[in-house]
Amino acid sequence: MTAAAAARPESRRVAARFVADHPLLVLGTVLAVLVAITGVVERDYLSFDGLRNTVLFAAPLGIIAAGQTILMLTAGIDLSVAMIATGAAYVAGNQSPNGALVAILLGLTVGLAAGAANGIGVGVFRVNPLIMTLAMSSILVGLFTSWAFTILRGSTAVTDFIRAMGGGAFWDNRIPWSALVWAGVAALVIVGLRATGLGRMLYAIGDNPVAVRLAGVRAWQVLLAAYVLSGLFAALGGILLAGKAGAVDLQLAANFLLPSVAAAVIGGTSIFGGVGTYSGTVFGALILGVLNSLLTFLDAGQAVQQVVYGVIVLGLAWLYSWVTSLEE
Amino acid sequence: MFATPAAPARLWLRRHGWTAGVWLLLVVLVAWYATLIPKFGSFQVTSIAKNSLPIVFLSIGQAVVVIGGGIDLGVGGMLIMTNAAAAQLMDGQSLGVVLLIAVGVLAATALLNGLVGWIINVSKVPDIVVTLATGFIYSGFALMILPSPGGGTAGGFRYLFTGSDSGIGTNFWPAVVMVTLPTALVAQWLIRTRTGLSIYATGSDRNASFLSGVRTFRAKVVAYAVGGAFAALAGLATTALTGSGDPRFSIGANAMLNSVAAIVLGGIALTGGIGSVVGAVAAAIILFTLNPILTAIGFDPNTSQVIKGGLIVAVMMVAGLLELRRRRRE
């Protein structure tokens, strides 16, 4: 009896350590289980057609969450991503008659400008990121609501190229183009965080800002770059969403704020900075994507969806913090 | 340095300077507003006092939570949930029943948000993540309770918050009392009672407080419970003001933004343990009063929103620079 009692905590600790060392394994399991459940609920889901819808939802979310992950690594957060995405999509829709290239570039400019403003506020003037980005969100709502009737009046439909990029698929309509865009972003962010000076500096600033400053790093430049990147990713995600929807309105990305934070948190990125990976966020976005499909199949109304979403995010975050605390 | 005769005054200014400044700004703004419009009388005072009630209550709740070292991004969801529940339950009832419902809603939400504080303590998940999630859950409940705008309440209940049974009038006393009484009570509670001080201590340094025997777990739960009750009070005030319920998500999100902006402008540090409810209340009223002022100058609502956002950023930038200069000097 004593041996069993002694062995159990030991094996439990080893198991906990294994789980904590391989977080992607846990996330992969959760994802697989969710896909299986969805497959049981709706037989047709386990096909290219069914899974494609999940990816079409997860790709823009994952791209928006890339910015969120980068900022959370610096102990920051961007609560303006939903509005940046909407604004970029709106500009892209408005400029669609001028060609896809102009539309996309001008759309990305929205992200660049808003991100730079956020970065200057947080990096140079040390405004709390929460306040800075909330205020930015409110400013963007005001600007775009009034611009929608003035300088951005006109086209609200996006051009065929953006439509294909956000909602189309290749290889016999099996693999969405947006998945390809997402893969590019993912490769860039994962390698960038691991192998570039900027990437390492993002972790360092989140881990110990004082030490980084004393080591002679110009922290404001790193923060500025991070917020600009977040703005650009949000804009790209918004343009993909516009392509998926085919037309733009000022509520387009409104429901993507919590999921973008949730995807990063589910993926194991700490909101206090210094800890996390983008590969985790990718799984987080996919999990939320499957969840979205599941709730659609269950024909749950918006109210139920919001409740389930909140409960799942809370539950997964709790599970994650429990697993990591077991290790200690 | 502290022995100089000027020290007490300087100390007072350093401690309460920001709060005093915010109140001064409010007085200046209201005075300016009075010169902008043709006639400034009790109707305008009533309008400002009653319409700022929801944001004032929300800010008091947010202030208590943030002083305790947390942040509640779920207050907006709580507001629309209680607004929906109150409007649904109170429709067509007598005043006595309506008041009972109000008390019941406040007690239930205090328990519910206390549970949120408990979850944050036990799960060790950051406050932002937990309350973003609970905010979503609350908004979902709001939609379940009241799928589309509607419902109603008793005239007497509207009088309690607005000074008239129809919600429109020139009797400003009820609304003014509704602003000052809770503010004074919470401010005194925070700095005079053991529990209130434990909330300040927990927000200032959780570990140090715990090691000195402060019941930090309890402080956090109480802070969230009080925060939840005040968010619910904001929902009840909204019901009294509009005479109906509206479960739209954007209303909650906007209210949440305003509550965070108000407490930060009011001098409460998001890191916890610093600031006072009194300053936050003034900032909340300022945030509301800016709307009629900007309208009186001739800006449309969208431009007003941009200006408001810009002002919040500008104030925070100046505060950041002052803080930086102070730290360099020391």
Interface residues (C-beta under 8 A of the other chain):
Chain A: I77 G121 F125 R126 V127 N128 L130 I131 M132 L134 A135 M136 S137 S138 I139 V141 G142 L143 T145 S146 A254 L258 V261 A262 V265 S270 I271 F272 G301 Q302 A303 V304 Q305 Q306 V307 V308 Y309 G310 V311 V313 L314 A317 W318 Y320 S321 W322 S325
Chain B: I71 I119 S123 K124 V125 P126 I128 V129 V130 L132 A133 T134 G135 F136 I137 S139 G140 F141 A142 L143 M144 P147 F249 S250 N254 L257 V260 A261 V264 L270 D300 N302 T303 S304 Q305 V306 K308 G309 G310 I312 V313 M316 M317 G320 L321 E323 L324
